[in-house]
């Protein structure tokens, strides 16, 4: 019979088991499935009503972005959204600096 009690390390101390967080993964999967289902429905309706293709493409684009963001965050990176925000903020600061401090060629 297998023991299901706490495990001990080589030094005799209790060792914490690695927690598997499947609930967080399943919640992400439910959200992605919630986006994919209407996209498929709009795609199928697109055969009868061509305007529904637009809705399907928009929903699939949102789903693709959500998958990219969660994948980047899961790998320990900053995340796609964070990188986009950094680029936009940097460009806005450059624009503001150029408006307040014109270069020599712009001053002429």
C-alpha positions, 0 to 999 in steps of 0.5 A: 500500500502506498503512503500518502503522508508527508514526504521526508528529504535525505536529512529527515526533514519534511519536504513540501510537495510541488503544488500543481496549479491546474485551476489557474490553467483551466481558468485560462482555458475556459476564457479562451474557449469562451472566445473561440466558441462565438468565433466559430459560430460567427464563422459558420454564420458567415457562410449564410451572412457574409458580414459575420466573417468580420465578427469571427475575425475580430474574435479570433484576433482577440483570442490570438492576442490573449494566447500570446499574452498568457504564453509570454507571461507564463514563460517569465517574460514581461508580456506582450502588453507590457512591452507595447505599453513601454514602447508607446510611453517611450515614443510619447516621451520622445514626442513631448521632448521634441515639442519642448526642446526643438533641435537646431534644424527645427529652430531655423 
